[in-house]
Amino acid sequence: MGELTSALDALAADDLKPMFGPQLLDRAAELLQARNRIDAELTRTVRECELTQAAEHDGLKTMPSWLRGHGRLSSGVASRIVHAGRALEHLPAVAAGFAAGEVTAEQVAVIAPIAKPEALAAAAAQGVDVPAMEADLAAVAATAPHDKLQDVVKIYLAALDPDGSEPDPTEGRRLTIAKHADGSVTGRFDLDAVGGEKLQAALESIVQAARPQGDTRTRAQQQADALVQLCDNQLASGNLPFLRTVKPHVIVTIDVEDLADTSTTGPGAGETGFGARISAARARWLACDGTISRMVMSPDGLPLDVGREKRVVPPHIRRAVERRDRHCVFAGCSAPTHWCDVHHLEEWLRDHGETSLANSALVCERHHTKVHHGFRVERPPDGRWRTYRPDGTEIIIGPRW
C-alpha cells in the first residue's frame, strides 16, 4: 500500500499542461485501467471483511454500514461493492477481467445477477453451461459498450425463465428526496400502475377541491400544492405512526426575540426538525396554527436539565438532543434522529446520572446496545463526539496512516 501511495503521489506531481491530446488520452486510458484494478482489490478486500465480520471491530454490523460511515460512500455504492464481492465468487472469468483492469465495477454490477442463487438454479435445471456463458459475458464486457452488455445480460436472464412468473409490481417502487442548501427539496419517484393511480386520485381530489377563480398556477404547481396539502391533512389527523416518542409534526426552533419581532422577516432565523433554515416570518406563519413550546436556555446556550426527576427523557430534552446531535453519534453511523434513542452517558440508576442534555447522547438501537455492552461514547469539551471500543482504543474515521 505504501508503494501504491507513492505512485499516486508521483502521478499527482505530473505537470499535464505540456502534454497534448494523444498523450493525455493514453494517460486517461491507463488511469481507467488502474482504477478498475483498484476497484477489484477493494471489492476482494471488502468481501473478505464481510466473511470475517471485520466491521464488528469498529462496532458496526455490516460492511455496507462501515463503507457508508468510514468510507463516506453512498448507500448505493456501498451495497454495489458488497454484492459484487459475493457474486464474483461464482464468476471467475469476470473476476479475472476485473483484476486485470479490463472490466469496470459498473460492468460487474450488470453481470452480477447471473450469479444469484435462483439464476444459477434455473441454469442448472436447463443444462446451461454457466462457465462458458460467464466467459462470454466477460469478453463482451471487455470489448463492447456498456449498453450492449446490459442487453446481453437481460436476454440471458429472460431466457432462463421464458414463461416469466407474474412479477410483484410493487418491487419497482422508488422514492428519493434530495435536500438543497436552502432547505428546499427535489425528488424522483417510480410507482407501479396501481400505486400511481392511488397517488393521482389523492392529488386530483385536492386539486379539484381548490380551484379559486383567477387561479394562475400551472398544473405542476397545483399538483405540488396538493401534495403538501395531503401531508398537512395526514399530520393534522394524528393517525400517523409515532416517530419514537411523539407524533410526527413540523418542528421549528427559533429565538423568541426573532419570533416576536414582526418588523423583520429574519432570514434564516428558524431551523426545522430536518435541518432546513427558514425565515422568522415563515416561522410566525407556522406558529399561527401550531403549538409553541418555550425552552429556557442556560447562560452558555444549552437547555436546562431535569435532574433525576425523570428517567425517561422528556420531549423538550429529546428535541434539544436531536437539535445538537442531528443523527446517531456512534462513529461511522449516520442513522437519522427518528431511528434513535437518547442514551444516558452516566447511567440513570447505576451511576445516578441526571436526565439532562449534557448527560445525553443520540444513538440508534444497534449502537445503544453496543454502548451497554462495552463500547463507549464521550463528548469532550471540544464538542466532538468520540467512540471507544471495549479495549479502550478509539474508533477513528478517515485515513489510518
C-alpha positions, 0 to 999 in steps of 0.5 A, a space after each residue: 500500500 505504501 508503494 501504491 501511495 507513492 505512485 499516486 503521489 508521483 502521478 499527482 506531481 505530473 505537470 499535464 499542461 505540456 502534454 497534448 491530446 494523444 498523450 493525455 488520452 493514453 494517460 486517461 486510458 491507463 488511469 481507467 485501467 488502474 482504477 478498475 484494478 483498484 476497484 477489484 482489490 477493494 471489492 476482494 478486500 471488502 468481501 473478505 471483511 464481510 466473511 470475517 465480520 471485520 466491521 464488528 471491530 469498529 462496532 458496526 454490523 455490516 460492511 455496507 454500514 462501515 463503507 457508508 460511515 468510514 468510507 463516506 460512500 453512498 448507500 448505493 455504492 456501498 451495497 454495489 461493492 458488497 454484492 459484487 464481492 459475493 457474486 464474483 465468487 461464482 464468476 471467475 472469468 469476470 473476476 479475472 477481467 476485473 483484476 486485470 483492469 479490463 472490466 469496470 465495477 459498473 460492468 460487474 454490477 450488470 453481470 452480477 445477477 447471473 450469479 444469484 442463487 435462483 439464476 444459477 438454479 434455473 441454469 442448472 435445471 436447463 443444462 446451461 453451461 454457466 462457465 462458458 456463458 460467464 466467459 462470454 459475458 466477460 469478453 463482451 464486457 471487455 470489448 463492447 459498450 456498456 449498453 450492449 452488455 446490459 442487453 446481453 445480460 437481460 436476454 440471458 436472464 429472460 431466457 432462463 425463465 421464458 414463461 416469466 412468473 407474474 412479477 410483484 409490481 410493487 418491487 419497482 417502487 422508488 422514492 428519493 428526496 434530495 435536500 438543497 442548501 436552502 432547505 428546499 427539496 427535489 425528488 424522483 419517484 417510480 410507482 407501479 400502475 396501481 400505486 400511481 393511480 392511488 397517488 393521482 386520485 389523492 392529488 386530483 381530489 385536492 386539486 379539484 377541491 381548490 380551484 379559486 377563480 383567477 387561479 394562475 398556477 400551472 398544473 405542476 404547481 397545483 399538483 405540488 400544492 396538493 401534495 403538501 396539502 395531503 401531508 398537512 391533512 395526514 399530520 393534522 389527523 394524528 393517525 400517523 405512526 409515532 416517530 419514537 416518542 411523539 407524533 410526527 409534526 413540523 418542528 421549528 426552533 427559533 429565538 423568541 426575540 426573532 419570533 416576536 419581532 414582526 418588523 423583520 422577516 429574519 432570514 434564516 432565523 428558524 431551523 426545522 426538525 430536518 435541518 432546513 433554515 427558514 425565515 422568522 416570518 415563515 416561522 410566525 406563519 407556522 406558529 399561527 396554527 401550531 403549538 409553541 413550546 418555550 425552552 429556557 436556555 442556560 447562560 452558555 446556550 444549552 437547555 436546562 436539565 431535569 435532574 433525576 426527576 425523570 428517567 425517561 427523557 422528556 420531549 423538550 430534552 429529546 428535541 434539544 438532543 436531536 437539535 445538537 446531535 442531528 443523527 446517531 453519534 456512534 462513529 461511522 453511523 449516520 442513522 437519522 434522529 427518528 431511528 434513535 434513542 437518547 442514551 444516558 452517558 452516566 447511567 440513570 440508576 447505576 451511576 445516578 446520572 441526571 436526565 439532562 442534555 449534557 448527560 445525553 447522547 443520540 444513538 440508534 438501537 444497534 449502537 445503544 446496545 453496543 454502548 451497554 455492552 462495552 463500547 463507549 461514547 464521550 463528548 469532550 469539551 471540544 464538542 466532538 463526539 468520540 467512540 471507544 471500543 471495549 479495549 479502550 482504543 478509539 474508533 477513528 474515521 478517515 485515513 489510518 496512516 
